[in-house]
Amino acid sequence: MSIICIAKGTATIGLTTRGADGKIISQTPARWEHDPDGGCVALWTMNPETEEQEAPARIYGDWQASEYLGDILAELKPRRKVNLPDFQAIVRAAMADGVDICVYCQSFDCNECIVNEWKSERSDEE
C-alpha cells in the first residue's frame, strides 16, 4: 500500500540551448513548484514507511480532470464499484445510435474536451 499524493502547482519544462557547434550554451532543468494558484496537478506515491517518493510524479494540466482522477482511482484500487458512470461507454453507445451528444454542450472548446478525444478514438476503430 502506498500513500497517494496530489498537489497543485506550476510545472516548467526543461530547456537546453545549443550553439552552432552543438555545445550546450544554457540549460534549464524541468521543475515542479507547489503553488495554490498554479495550473498543473502533480500525482505521485510515497512509501508509507520511509516517506520517500516511489516513482516520478505524473504531471497534468489542472483541466485534465479525467486523466488525473482516473489515475487516482487506479492507484486507490477500490474494492467496490465506484459511483461514476462510464462516460466513455455512454458516448460511444450514443454515437453508435447516431446521437451526437456534443450538440448539447456549451461548455468547452472541442480541442480541449475528452469527449471529442473519445469520439476520435472510436472513429479510428471503425
N, C-alpha and C positions, 0 to 999 in steps of 0.2 A: 504494500500500500504506500502511496506517495502523498505528499502534500501538494495540492494543486494551487498555483499562484496565478493571479491575474492582476494586471496593473495598467493604468492609463498613462500615457506619456508621449514623448517625441522620439521617433527613430530617425537617425540620419544615416544615409547610405554613404559608404566609404568612397573615396575618390583618389585615384593615382594619376598624376600628370607626368608624361614622359617628354623629353626633348627629342629633337630630330635624330639624335644618335641612339635613341632608345633608353637612355639613362633616366632614372626617376628624378624629376625636378622637385615634386612635392607629393606628399602622401597624407591623406586624412583618413583615419580608420573609421569604420562604421561604429555607431554608438547608440545607446539607449539611455534616455534620461527620464526619470519619473517626473510627470507634470500633469496635475489635475486638469489643465486646460489643453493638453496635447491632443493630437488627432490620431493616435495609434493605441493599440492594445497589445500587450505582451502576455503570453501564456507560457508557463514553464512548470516543471515539477521539481520538488525537493525531496531528498531523503529525510524522513522524519527523525531518524536517529542522529544523523550527522549535520542536518540542516544545510546540506550542500546541494547545489543545483545538479540535477541528474543528466540533463541534456540541454542543448542550446534552446533558448527561448524561441517561440514562434511569434512572429510579429504580423499584425493585421491592421488595416485601416479601421478606425472606430466604427465606420459604417458597414463593415463586413460581418455583421452580426451572425448570419447563417453559418459562416465559416468558423468563427471562434466559439460560438455557442455549441456548434456541432462537435468541435474538438474537445470542449469541456465535458460534454456528455460522454464522449468516447473515453476520456480519462476517468470519469466517475464510475463507468460501467454499472449503471443501475440494474438491480436485480428484477425490478418490476417494470412493466411497460410505462413509459413516460407519457404525460398528458399533452404531448404535442402531436397534432395531426401530421401525416406525411404529406407535406405540401408539394413536394416534387412529384409524388404519385398522383396527387389531385390535379396538378397542372397537366401532366401527361395524359391522364384519363380525359380531361376536358378537351385537350387537343385531339385525341382520338375520336371524340364525339363531334368534332368540328366546332367547338366553342373556343373562342379566343378571350380568355379572362382579362387580357390586358385592356380591353375596351372599357372596363370598369375602373381602371387605375388612373388616378390623377396625382399620384404621389412622387413618382421617380422619373428621372431621365432613363430611358431604356438601356443605355450603355452601362448604367450602374446597378441594374436590377438583376437579382439572382433568378427571377422567373424567366427573363429574357435568355439568360445563360442556359437554363434547363430546356427552354424551347429550342435553342440552337443545338444542344446535345441530342435531343430527340430527332431533329431534322437530319443530323449526321448519321443516326442509326438506320434511317429508312433507306 
